[in-house]
Amino acid sequence: MTMNTSWLFLAITISVLPLIQCRHVLYLGSPRVNNQGTWKAWQICHDGWFVHGMQLKYEATGGDLTGMNAVALYCQRIGLGK
């Protein structure tokens, strides 16, 4: 199997992530331009846990042109899954 740069970056990132605890938080938002959709309540991983996976929901081409509609982040306790 040939490993290109993006796969190598992904492999390094996955192997290093359990060693990193980040205390920075990025809040996303957007101005309300219509009454379609709402932001859900904020949730964070518990202390000692980190984001180890994500799931994206997006609108296919030809839809309502909203692009990405949702992001789900999955938490895992540090030290598990090795």
PyMOL Python script that loads the backbone (N, CA, C, O; Angstrom):
from pymol import cmd

cmd.read_pdbstr("""\
ATOM      1  N   MET A   1       0.841  -1.183   0.000  1.00  0.00           N
ATOM      2  CA  MET A   1       0.000   0.000   0.000  1.00  0.00           C
ATOM      3  C   MET A   1       0.883   1.242   0.000  1.00  0.00           C
ATOM      4  O   MET A   1       1.798   1.347   0.817  1.00  0.00           O
ATOM      5  N   THR A   2       0.629   2.162  -0.884  1.00  0.00           N
ATOM      6  CA  THR A   2       1.363   3.414  -0.941  1.00  0.00           C
ATOM      7  C   THR A   2       0.682   4.426  -0.032  1.00  0.00           C
ATOM      8  O   THR A   2      -0.540   4.572  -0.062  1.00  0.00           O
ATOM      9  N   MET A   3       1.475   5.126   0.777  1.00  0.00           N
ATOM     10  CA  MET A   3       0.911   6.108   1.702  1.00  0.00           C
ATOM     11  C   MET A   3       1.238   7.501   1.187  1.00  0.00           C
ATOM     12  O   MET A   3       2.409   7.869   1.094  1.00  0.00           O
ATOM     13  N   ASN A   4       0.216   8.278   0.853  1.00  0.00           N
ATOM     14  CA  ASN A   4       0.482   9.640   0.398  1.00  0.00           C
ATOM     15  C   ASN A   4       0.581  10.571   1.604  1.00  0.00           C
ATOM     16  O   ASN A   4       0.401  10.137   2.742  1.00  0.00           O
ATOM     17  N   THR A   5       0.865  11.837   1.360  1.00  0.00           N
ATOM     18  CA  THR A   5       1.101  12.796   2.435  1.00  0.00           C
ATOM     19  C   THR A   5      -0.092  12.951   3.357  1.00  0.00           C
ATOM     20  O   THR A   5       0.085  13.014   4.573  1.00  0.00           O
ATOM     21  N   SER A   6      -1.314  13.014   2.814  1.00  0.00           N
ATOM     22  CA  SER A   6      -2.479  13.219   3.671  1.00  0.00           C
ATOM     23  C   SER A   6      -2.703  12.028   4.597  1.00  0.00           C
ATOM     24  O   SER A   6      -3.074  12.212   5.756  1.00  0.00           O
ATOM     25  N   TRP A   7      -2.481  10.799   4.100  1.00  0.00           N
ATOM     26  CA  TRP A   7      -2.628   9.627   4.964  1.00  0.00           C
ATOM     27  C   TRP A   7      -1.556   9.616   6.039  1.00  0.00           C
ATOM     28  O   TRP A   7      -1.824   9.236   7.179  1.00  0.00           O
ATOM     29  N   LEU A   8      -0.349  10.028   5.689  1.00  0.00           N
ATOM     30  CA  LEU A   8       0.728  10.088   6.664  1.00  0.00           C
ATOM     31  C   LEU A   8       0.388  11.091   7.752  1.00  0.00           C
ATOM     32  O   LEU A   8       0.572  10.808   8.935  1.00  0.00           O
ATOM     33  N   PHE A   9      -0.109  12.265   7.364  1.00  0.00           N
ATOM     34  CA  PHE A   9      -0.506  13.284   8.335  1.00  0.00           C
ATOM     35  C   PHE A   9      -1.594  12.748   9.250  1.00  0.00           C
ATOM     36  O   PHE A   9      -1.549  12.957  10.463  1.00  0.00           O
ATOM     37  N   LEU A  10      -2.577  12.052   8.669  1.00  0.00           N
ATOM     38  CA  LEU A  10      -3.668  11.480   9.448  1.00  0.00           C
ATOM     39  C   LEU A  10      -3.132  10.448  10.437  1.00  0.00           C
ATOM     40  O   LEU A  10      -3.543  10.431  11.597  1.00  0.00           O
ATOM     41  N   ALA A  11      -2.229   9.596   9.991  1.00  0.00           N
ATOM     42  CA  ALA A  11      -1.662   8.569  10.868  1.00  0.00           C
ATOM     43  C   ALA A  11      -0.884   9.197  12.016  1.00  0.00           C
ATOM     44  O   ALA A  11      -1.006   8.755  13.159  1.00  0.00           O
ATOM     45  N   ILE A  12      -0.092  10.213  11.731  1.00  0.00           N
ATOM     46  CA  ILE A  12       0.672  10.901  12.775  1.00  0.00           C
ATOM     47  C   ILE A  12      -0.278  11.599  13.736  1.00  0.00           C
ATOM     48  O   ILE A  12      -0.088  11.533  14.951  1.00  0.00           O
ATOM     49  N   THR A  13      -1.292  12.263  13.210  1.00  0.00           N
ATOM     50  CA  THR A  13      -2.250  12.976  14.045  1.00  0.00           C
ATOM     51  C   THR A  13      -2.973  12.020  14.981  1.00  0.00           C
ATOM     52  O   THR A  13      -3.120  12.312  16.167  1.00  0.00           O
ATOM     53  N   ILE A  14      -3.425  10.887  14.468  1.00  0.00           N
ATOM     54  CA  ILE A  14      -4.146   9.918  15.292  1.00  0.00           C
ATOM     55  C   ILE A  14      -3.239   9.363  16.388  1.00  0.00           C
ATOM     56  O   ILE A  14      -3.694   9.154  17.513  1.00  0.00           O
ATOM     57  N   SER A  15      -1.973   9.122  16.081  1.00  0.00           N
ATOM     58  CA  SER A  15      -1.076   8.555  17.085  1.00  0.00           C
ATOM     59  C   SER A  15      -0.665   9.575  18.138  1.00  0.00           C
ATOM     60  O   SER A  15      -0.329   9.191  19.258  1.00  0.00           O
ATOM     61  N   VAL A  16      -0.683  10.859  17.812  1.00  0.00           N
ATOM     62  CA  VAL A  16      -0.248  11.903  18.741  1.00  0.00           C
ATOM     63  C   VAL A  16      -1.410  12.485  19.538  1.00  0.00           C
ATOM     64  O   VAL A  16      -1.201  12.961  20.654  1.00  0.00           O
ATOM     65  N   LEU A  17      -2.613  12.462  19.004  1.00  0.00           N
ATOM     66  CA  LEU A  17      -3.746  13.101  19.673  1.00  0.00           C
ATOM     67  C   LEU A  17      -3.933  12.696  21.130  1.00  0.00           C
ATOM     68  O   LEU A  17      -4.196  13.572  21.955  1.00  0.00           O
ATOM     69  N   PRO A  18      -3.813  11.420  21.496  1.00  0.00           N
ATOM     70  CA  PRO A  18      -4.019  11.078  22.907  1.00  0.00           C
ATOM     71  C   PRO A  18      -3.024  11.738  23.855  1.00  0.00           C
ATOM     72  O   PRO A  18      -3.265  11.765  25.062  1.00  0.00           O
ATOM     73  N   LEU A  19      -1.918  12.269  23.348  1.00  0.00           N
ATOM     74  CA  LEU A  19      -0.906  12.892  24.189  1.00  0.00           C
ATOM     75  C   LEU A  19      -1.152  14.377  24.408  1.00  0.00           C
ATOM     76  O   LEU A  19      -0.477  15.000  25.227  1.00  0.00           O
ATOM     77  N   ILE A  20      -2.105  14.950  23.689  1.00  0.00           N
ATOM     78  CA  ILE A  20      -2.318  16.396  23.703  1.00  0.00           C
ATOM     79  C   ILE A  20      -3.612  16.728  24.426  1.00  0.00           C
ATOM     80  O   ILE A  20      -4.662  16.161  24.122  1.00  0.00           O
ATOM     81  N   GLN A  21      -3.539  17.645  25.381  1.00  0.00           N
ATOM     82  CA  GLN A  21      -4.742  18.169  26.004  1.00  0.00           C
ATOM     83  C   GLN A  21      -4.791  19.656  25.692  1.00  0.00           C
ATOM     84  O   GLN A  21      -3.920  20.414  26.117  1.00  0.00           O
ATOM     85  N   CYS A  22      -5.780  20.058  24.970  1.00  0.00           N
ATOM     86  CA  CYS A  22      -5.906  21.454  24.561  1.00  0.00           C
ATOM     87  C   CYS A  22      -6.911  22.155  25.451  1.00  0.00           C
ATOM     88  O   CYS A  22      -8.004  21.636  25.679  1.00  0.00           O
ATOM     89  N   ARG A  23      -6.566  23.308  25.950  1.00  0.00           N
ATOM     90  CA  ARG A  23      -7.463  24.090  26.797  1.00  0.00           C
ATOM     91  C   ARG A  23      -8.119  25.235  26.024  1.00  0.00           C
ATOM     92  O   ARG A  23      -8.822  26.057  26.613  1.00  0.00           O
ATOM     93  N   HIS A  24      -7.897  25.293  24.727  1.00  0.00           N
ATOM     94  CA  HIS A  24      -8.472  26.347  23.910  1.00  0.00           C
ATOM     95  C   HIS A  24      -9.818  25.901  23.363  1.00  0.00           C
ATOM     96  O   HIS A  24     -10.001  24.734  23.016  1.00  0.00           O
ATOM     97  N   VAL A  25     -10.747  26.824  23.290  1.00  0.00           N
ATOM     98  CA  VAL A  25     -12.080  26.521  22.777  1.00  0.00           C
ATOM     99  C   VAL A  25     -12.378  27.479  21.638  1.00  0.00           C
ATOM    100  O   VAL A  25     -12.144  28.681  21.754  1.00  0.00           O
ATOM    101  N   LEU A  26     -12.890  26.953  20.547  1.00  0.00           N
ATOM    102  CA  LEU A  26     -13.293  27.767  19.406  1.00  0.00           C
ATOM    103  C   LEU A  26     -14.805  27.735  19.315  1.00  0.00           C
ATOM    104  O   LEU A  26     -15.397  26.664  19.173  1.00  0.00           O
ATOM    105  N   TYR A  27     -15.431  28.885  19.395  1.00  0.00           N
ATOM    106  CA  TYR A  27     -16.883  28.973  19.284  1.00  0.00           C
ATOM    107  C   TYR A  27     -17.258  29.397  17.873  1.00  0.00           C
ATOM    108  O   TYR A  27     -16.748  30.391  17.356  1.00  0.00           O
ATOM    109  N   LEU A  28     -18.143  28.644  17.264  1.00  0.00           N
ATOM    110  CA  LEU A  28     -18.619  28.957  15.928  1.00  0.00           C
ATOM    111  C   LEU A  28     -20.000  29.579  16.025  1.00  0.00           C
ATOM    112  O   LEU A  28     -20.786  29.230  16.906  1.00  0.00           O
ATOM    113  N   GLY A  29     -20.286  30.480  15.139  1.00  0.00           N
ATOM    114  CA  GLY A  29     -21.604  31.093  15.108  1.00  0.00           C
ATOM    115  C   GLY A  29     -21.825  31.757  13.769  1.00  0.00           C
ATOM    116  O   GLY A  29     -20.913  31.866  12.949  1.00  0.00           O
ATOM    117  N   SER A  30     -23.031  32.190  13.567  1.00  0.00           N
ATOM    118  CA  SER A  30     -23.341  32.913  12.339  1.00  0.00           C
ATOM    119  C   SER A  30     -24.508  33.842  12.622  1.00  0.00           C
ATOM    120  O   SER A  30     -25.334  33.565  13.492  1.00  0.00           O
ATOM    121  N   PRO A  31     -24.577  34.940  11.891  1.00  0.00           N
ATOM    122  CA  PRO A  31     -25.715  35.841  12.087  1.00  0.00           C
ATOM    123  C   PRO A  31     -26.994  35.183  11.586  1.00  0.00           C
ATOM    124  O   PRO A  31     -26.972  34.438  10.606  1.00  0.00           O
ATOM    125  N   ARG A  32     -28.098  35.457  12.251  1.00  0.00           N
ATOM    126  CA  ARG A  32     -29.380  34.904  11.817  1.00  0.00           C
ATOM    127  C   ARG A  32     -29.860  35.726  10.626  1.00  0.00           C
ATOM    128  O   ARG A  32     -30.062  36.936  10.730  1.00  0.00           O
ATOM    129  N   VAL A  33     -30.040  35.052   9.497  1.00  0.00           N
ATOM    130  CA  VAL A  33     -30.526  35.728   8.294  1.00  0.00           C
ATOM    131  C   VAL A  33     -31.917  35.252   7.906  1.00  0.00           C
ATOM    132  O   VAL A  33     -32.553  35.836   7.029  1.00  0.00           O
ATOM    133  N   ASN A  34     -32.392  34.191   8.556  1.00  0.00           N
ATOM    134  CA  ASN A  34     -33.758  33.710   8.338  1.00  0.00           C
ATOM    135  C   ASN A  34     -34.162  32.869   9.551  1.00  0.00           C
ATOM    136  O   ASN A  34     -33.399  32.770  10.512  1.00  0.00           O
ATOM    137  N   ASN A  35     -35.319  32.280   9.522  1.00  0.00           N
ATOM    138  CA  ASN A  35     -35.792  31.473  10.652  1.00  0.00           C
ATOM    139  C   ASN A  35     -35.683  29.980  10.388  1.00  0.00           C
ATOM    140  O   ASN A  35     -36.450  29.198  10.950  1.00  0.00           O
ATOM    141  N   GLN A  36     -34.759  29.579   9.558  1.00  0.00           N
ATOM    142  CA  GLN A  36     -34.586  28.160   9.251  1.00  0.00           C
ATOM    143  C   GLN A  36     -33.399  27.620  10.034  1.00  0.00           C
ATOM    144  O   GLN A  36     -32.261  28.030   9.804  1.00  0.00           O
ATOM    145  N   GLY A  37     -33.656  26.715  10.943  1.00  0.00           N
ATOM    146  CA  GLY A  37     -32.594  26.078  11.714  1.00  0.00           C
ATOM    147  C   GLY A  37     -32.211  26.853  12.955  1.00  0.00           C
ATOM    148  O   GLY A  37     -32.470  28.051  13.069  1.00  0.00           O
ATOM    149  N   THR A  38     -31.588  26.144  13.884  1.00  0.00           N
ATOM    150  CA  THR A  38     -31.131  26.750  15.134  1.00  0.00           C
ATOM    151  C   THR A  38     -29.811  26.105  15.545  1.00  0.00           C
ATOM    152  O   THR A  38     -29.520  24.966  15.179  1.00  0.00           O
ATOM    153  N   TRP A  39     -29.025  26.845  16.306  1.00  0.00           N
ATOM    154  CA  TRP A  39     -27.832  26.288  16.920  1.00  0.00           C
ATOM    155  C   TRP A  39     -28.277  25.512  18.144  1.00  0.00           C
ATOM    156  O   TRP A  39     -29.151  25.974  18.878  1.00  0.00           O
ATOM    157  N   LYS A  40     -27.704  24.354  18.382  1.00  0.00           N
ATOM    158  CA  LYS A  40     -28.009  23.546  19.563  1.00  0.00           C
ATOM    159  C   LYS A  40     -27.158  24.012  20.737  1.00  0.00           C
ATOM    160  O   LYS A  40     -26.209  24.776  20.563  1.00  0.00           O
ATOM    161  N   ALA A  41     -27.506  23.543  21.939  1.00  0.00           N
ATOM    162  CA  ALA A  41     -26.753  23.904  23.143  1.00  0.00           C
ATOM    163  C   ALA A  41     -25.317  23.367  23.047  1.00  0.00           C
ATOM    164  O   ALA A  41     -25.075  22.320  22.448  1.00  0.00           O
ATOM    165  N   TRP A  42     -24.373  24.098  23.645  1.00  0.00           N
ATOM    166  CA  TRP A  42     -22.975  23.692  23.638  1.00  0.00           C
ATOM    167  C   TRP A  42     -22.777  22.483  24.526  1.00  0.00           C
ATOM    168  O   TRP A  42     -23.398  22.372  25.583  1.00  0.00           O
ATOM    169  N   GLN A  43     -21.921  21.583  24.103  1.00  0.00           N
ATOM    170  CA  GLN A  43     -21.510  20.439  24.904  1.00  0.00           C
ATOM    171  C   GLN A  43     -20.006  20.290  24.758  1.00  0.00           C
ATOM    172  O   GLN A  43     -19.448  20.585  23.702  1.00  0.00           O
ATOM    173  N   ILE A  44     -19.354  19.836  25.810  1.00  0.00           N
ATOM    174  CA  ILE A  44     -17.906  19.630  25.760  1.00  0.00           C
ATOM    175  C   ILE A  44     -17.579  18.231  26.266  1.00  0.00           C
ATOM    176  O   ILE A  44     -18.384  17.598  26.950  1.00  0.00           O
ATOM    177  N   CYS A  45     -16.388  17.761  25.920  1.00  0.00           N
ATOM    178  CA  CYS A  45     -15.919  16.483  26.459  1.00  0.00           C
ATOM    179  C   CYS A  45     -15.617  16.672  27.946  1.00  0.00           C
ATOM    180  O   CYS A  45     -15.204  17.753  28.365  1.00  0.00           O
ATOM    181  N   HIS A  46     -15.822  15.627  28.734  1.00  0.00           N
ATOM    182  CA  HIS A  46     -15.516  15.670  30.167  1.00  0.00           C
ATOM    183  C   HIS A  46     -14.013  15.848  30.367  1.00  0.00           C
ATOM    184  O   HIS A  46     -13.230  15.573  29.459  1.00  0.00           O
ATOM    185  N   ASP A  47     -13.607  16.308  31.554  1.00  0.00           N
ATOM    186  CA  ASP A  47     -12.182  16.410  31.876  1.00  0.00           C
ATOM    187  C   ASP A  47     -11.527  15.046  31.701  1.00  0.00           C
ATOM    188  O   ASP A  47     -12.075  14.028  32.124  1.00  0.00           O
ATOM    189  N   GLY A  48     -10.360  15.030  31.079  1.00  0.00           N
ATOM    190  CA  GLY A  48      -9.654  13.781  30.836  1.00  0.00           C
ATOM    191  C   GLY A  48     -10.099  13.070  29.566  1.00  0.00           C
ATOM    192  O   GLY A  48      -9.597  11.988  29.260  1.00  0.00           O
ATOM    193  N   TRP A  49     -11.011  13.645  28.837  1.00  0.00           N
ATOM    194  CA  TRP A  49     -11.495  13.087  27.573  1.00  0.00           C
ATOM    195  C   TRP A  49     -11.082  14.030  26.448  1.00  0.00           C
ATOM    196  O   TRP A  49     -10.773  15.195  26.698  1.00  0.00           O
ATOM    197  N   PHE A  50     -11.074  13.539  25.219  1.00  0.00           N
ATOM    198  CA  PHE A  50     -10.732  14.362  24.061  1.00  0.00           C
ATOM    199  C   PHE A  50     -11.570  13.915  22.871  1.00  0.00           C
ATOM    200  O   PHE A  50     -12.125  12.816  22.863  1.00  0.00           O
ATOM    201  N   VAL A  51     -11.654  14.781  21.865  1.00  0.00           N
ATOM    202  CA  VAL A  51     -12.376  14.431  20.639  1.00  0.00           C
ATOM    203  C   VAL A  51     -11.524  13.447  19.854  1.00  0.00           C
ATOM    204  O   VAL A  51     -10.361  13.723  19.558  1.00  0.00           O
ATOM    205  N   HIS A  52     -12.104  12.293  19.514  1.00  0.00           N
ATOM    206  CA  HIS A  52     -11.345  11.297  18.756  1.00  0.00           C
ATOM    207  C   HIS A  52     -12.014  10.963  17.428  1.00  0.00           C
ATOM    208  O   HIS A  52     -11.474  10.177  16.650  1.00  0.00           O
ATOM    209  N   GLY A  53     -13.160  11.536  17.159  1.00  0.00           N
ATOM    210  CA  GLY A  53     -13.829  11.282  15.889  1.00  0.00           C
ATOM    211  C   GLY A  53     -14.903  12.314  15.630  1.00  0.00           C
ATOM    212  O   GLY A  53     -15.360  13.001  16.543  1.00  0.00           O
ATOM    213  N   MET A  54     -15.299  12.414  14.379  1.00  0.00           N
ATOM    214  CA  MET A  54     -16.367  13.355  14.044  1.00  0.00           C
ATOM    215  C   MET A  54     -17.197  12.811  12.898  1.00  0.00           C
ATOM    216  O   MET A  54     -16.756  11.964  12.122  1.00  0.00           O
ATOM    217  N   GLN A  55     -18.409  13.325  12.820  1.00  0.00           N
ATOM    218  CA  GLN A  55     -19.334  12.948  11.757  1.00  0.00           C
ATOM    219  C   GLN A  55     -19.908  14.238  11.188  1.00  0.00           C
ATOM    220  O   GLN A  55     -20.322  15.119  11.942  1.00  0.00           O
ATOM    221  N   LEU A  56     -19.934  14.355   9.871  1.00  0.00           N
ATOM    222  CA  LEU A  56     -20.440  15.555   9.206  1.00  0.00           C
ATOM    223  C   LEU A  56     -21.734  15.249   8.479  1.00  0.00           C
ATOM    224  O   LEU A  56     -21.898  14.167   7.916  1.00  0.00           O
ATOM    225  N   LYS A  57     -22.647  16.200   8.491  1.00  0.00           N
ATOM    226  CA  LYS A  57     -23.877  16.101   7.706  1.00  0.00           C
ATOM    227  C   LYS A  57     -23.846  17.274   6.737  1.00  0.00           C
ATOM    228  O   LYS A  57     -23.650  18.418   7.146  1.00  0.00           O
ATOM    229  N   TYR A  58     -24.040  16.990   5.457  1.00  0.00           N
ATOM    230  CA  TYR A  58     -23.974  18.058   4.463  1.00  0.00           C
ATOM    231  C   TYR A  58     -25.051  17.866   3.414  1.00  0.00           C
ATOM    232  O   TYR A  58     -25.575  16.768   3.226  1.00  0.00           O
ATOM    233  N   GLU A  59     -25.368  18.952   2.739  1.00  0.00           N
ATOM    234  CA  GLU A  59     -26.378  18.956   1.681  1.00  0.00           C
ATOM    235  C   GLU A  59     -25.711  18.578   0.367  1.00  0.00           C
ATOM    236  O   GLU A  59     -24.685  19.147  -0.006  1.00  0.00           O
ATOM    237  N   ALA A  60     -26.294  17.625  -0.323  1.00  0.00           N
ATOM    238  CA  ALA A  60     -25.763  17.216  -1.623  1.00  0.00           C
ATOM    239  C   ALA A  60     -25.953  18.334  -2.647  1.00  0.00           C
ATOM    240  O   ALA A  60     -26.772  19.232  -2.447  1.00  0.00           O
ATOM    241  N   THR A  61     -25.209  18.279  -3.724  1.00  0.00           N
ATOM    242  CA  THR A  61     -25.316  19.260  -4.798  1.00  0.00           C
ATOM    243  C   THR A  61     -26.747  19.313  -5.319  1.00  0.00           C
ATOM    244  O   THR A  61     -27.389  18.278  -5.501  1.00  0.00           O
ATOM    245  N   GLY A  62     -27.241  20.529  -5.559  1.00  0.00           N
ATOM    246  CA  GLY A  62     -28.584  20.698  -6.101  1.00  0.00           C
ATOM    247  C   GLY A  62     -29.646  20.881  -5.038  1.00  0.00           C
ATOM    248  O   GLY A  62     -30.826  21.029  -5.357  1.00  0.00           O
ATOM    249  N   GLY A  63     -29.242  20.874  -3.779  1.00  0.00           N
ATOM    250  CA  GLY A  63     -30.203  21.051  -2.688  1.00  0.00           C
ATOM    251  C   GLY A  63     -30.429  22.520  -2.376  1.00  0.00           C
ATOM    252  O   GLY A  63     -30.569  23.351  -3.273  1.00  0.00           O
ATOM    253  N   ASP A  64     -30.460  22.817  -1.096  1.00  0.00           N
ATOM    254  CA  ASP A  64     -30.755  24.189  -0.676  1.00  0.00           C
ATOM    255  C   ASP A  64     -29.509  25.063  -0.513  1.00  0.00           C
ATOM    256  O   ASP A  64     -29.603  26.169   0.019  1.00  0.00           O
ATOM    257  N   LEU A  65     -28.353  24.589  -0.958  1.00  0.00           N
ATOM    258  CA  LEU A  65     -27.094  25.346  -0.964  1.00  0.00           C
ATOM    259  C   LEU A  65     -26.617  25.731   0.433  1.00  0.00           C
ATOM    260  O   LEU A  65     -25.971  26.764   0.605  1.00  0.00           O
ATOM    261  N   THR A  66     -26.933  24.905   1.430  1.00  0.00           N
ATOM    262  CA  THR A  66     -26.476  25.216   2.781  1.00  0.00           C
ATOM    263  C   THR A  66     -25.098  24.652   3.082  1.00  0.00           C
ATOM    264  O   THR A  66     -24.481  25.048   4.071  1.00  0.00           O
ATOM    265  N   GLY A  67     -24.605  23.754   2.273  1.00  0.00           N
ATOM    266  CA  GLY A  67     -23.296  23.162   2.542  1.00  0.00           C
ATOM    267  C   GLY A  67     -23.361  22.219   3.719  1.00  0.00           C
ATOM    268  O   GLY A  67     -24.219  21.337   3.761  1.00  0.00           O
ATOM    269  N   MET A  68     -22.455  22.392   4.690  1.00  0.00           N
ATOM    270  CA  MET A  68     -22.450  21.525   5.865  1.00  0.00           C
ATOM    271  C   MET A  68     -23.558  21.946   6.822  1.00  0.00           C
ATOM    272  O   MET A  68     -23.688  23.123   7.157  1.00  0.00           O
ATOM    273  N   ASN A  69     -24.359  20.970   7.260  1.00  0.00           N
ATOM    274  CA  ASN A  69     -25.502  21.256   8.124  1.00  0.00           C
ATOM    275  C   ASN A  69     -25.288  20.869   9.579  1.00  0.00           C
ATOM    276  O   ASN A  69     -25.960  21.411  10.456  1.00  0.00           O
ATOM    277  N   ALA A  70     -24.386  19.964   9.857  1.00  0.00           N
ATOM    278  CA  ALA A  70     -24.194  19.519  11.242  1.00  0.00           C
ATOM    279  C   ALA A  70     -22.822  18.882  11.410  1.00  0.00           C
ATOM    280  O   ALA A  70     -22.249  18.333  10.469  1.00  0.00           O
ATOM    281  N   VAL A  71     -22.311  18.970  12.638  1.00  0.00           N
ATOM    282  CA  VAL A  71     -21.061  18.318  13.014  1.00  0.00           C
ATOM    283  C   VAL A  71     -21.301  17.606  14.338  1.00  0.00           C
ATOM    284  O   VAL A  71     -21.797  18.212  15.288  1.00  0.00           O
ATOM    285  N   ALA A  72     -20.958  16.340  14.408  1.00  0.00           N
ATOM    286  CA  ALA A  72     -21.012  15.592  15.668  1.00  0.00           C
ATOM    287  C   ALA A  72     -19.581  15.215  16.029  1.00  0.00           C
ATOM    288  O   ALA A  72     -18.872  14.619  15.218  1.00  0.00           O
ATOM    289  N   LEU A  73     -19.159  15.557  17.231  1.00  0.00           N
ATOM    290  CA  LEU A  73     -17.828  15.211  17.718  1.00  0.00           C
ATOM    291  C   LEU A  73     -17.972  14.120  18.769  1.00  0.00           C
ATOM    292  O   LEU A  73     -18.836  14.208  19.640  1.00  0.00           O
ATOM    293  N   TYR A  74     -17.132  13.095  18.693  1.00  0.00           N
ATOM    294  CA  TYR A  74     -17.199  11.961  19.611  1.00  0.00           C
ATOM    295  C   TYR A  74     -16.011  11.998  20.562  1.00  0.00           C
ATOM    296  O   TYR A  74     -14.864  12.128  20.134  1.00  0.00           O
ATOM    297  N   CYS A  75     -16.293  11.883  21.851  1.00  0.00           N
ATOM    298  CA  CYS A  75     -15.257  11.963  22.885  1.00  0.00           C
ATOM    299  C   CYS A  75     -14.816  10.569  23.322  1.00  0.00           C
ATOM    300  O   CYS A  75     -15.587   9.611  23.271  1.00  0.00           O
ATOM    301  N   GLN A  76     -13.564  10.481  23.749  1.00  0.00           N
ATOM    302  CA  GLN A  76     -13.016   9.231  24.280  1.00  0.00           C
ATOM    303  C   GLN A  76     -12.075   9.579  25.418  1.00  0.00           C
ATOM    304  O   GLN A  76     -11.377  10.591  25.363  1.00  0.00           O
ATOM    305  N   ARG A  77     -12.052   8.750  26.445  1.00  0.00           N
ATOM    306  CA  ARG A  77     -11.175   8.995  27.585  1.00  0.00           C
ATOM    307  C   ARG A  77      -9.716   8.816  27.164  1.00  0.00           C
ATOM    308  O   ARG A  77      -9.398   7.904  26.401  1.00  0.00           O
ATOM    309  N   ILE A  78      -8.845   9.666  27.651  1.00  0.00           N
ATOM    310  CA  ILE A  78      -7.423   9.596  27.324  1.00  0.00           C
ATOM    311  C   ILE A  78      -6.866   8.261  27.797  1.00  0.00           C
ATOM    312  O   ILE A  78      -7.108   7.844  28.930  1.00  0.00           O
ATOM    313  N   GLY A  79      -6.116   7.591  26.920  1.00  0.00           N
ATOM    314  CA  GLY A  79      -5.487   6.326  27.251  1.00  0.00           C
ATOM    315  C   GLY A  79      -6.256   5.107  26.784  1.00  0.00           C
ATOM    316  O   GLY A  79      -5.740   3.994  26.886  1.00  0.00           O
ATOM    317  N   LEU A  80      -7.463   5.269  26.278  1.00  0.00           N
ATOM    318  CA  LEU A  80      -8.239   4.140  25.777  1.00  0.00           C
ATOM    319  C   LEU A  80      -8.060   4.014  24.276  1.00  0.00           C
ATOM    320  O   LEU A  80      -7.660   4.971  23.612  1.00  0.00           O
ATOM    321  N   GLY A  81      -8.350   2.861  23.748  1.00  0.00           N
ATOM    322  CA  GLY A  81      -8.354   2.663  22.307  1.00  0.00           C
ATOM    323  C   GLY A  81      -6.987   2.500  21.687  1.00  0.00           C
ATOM    324  O   GLY A  81      -6.837   2.665  20.476  1.00  0.00           O
ATOM    325  N   LYS A  82      -5.989   2.182  22.484  1.00  0.00           N
ATOM    326  CA  LYS A  82      -4.640   2.008  21.929  1.00  0.00           C
ATOM    327  C   LYS A  82      -4.469   0.612  21.414  1.00  0.00           C
ATOM    328  O   LYS A  82      -3.402   0.267  20.907  1.00  0.00           O
TER     329      LYS A  82
END
""", "prot")
cmd.dss("prot")
cmd.show_as("cartoon", "prot")
cmd.util.cbc("prot")
cmd.orient("prot")
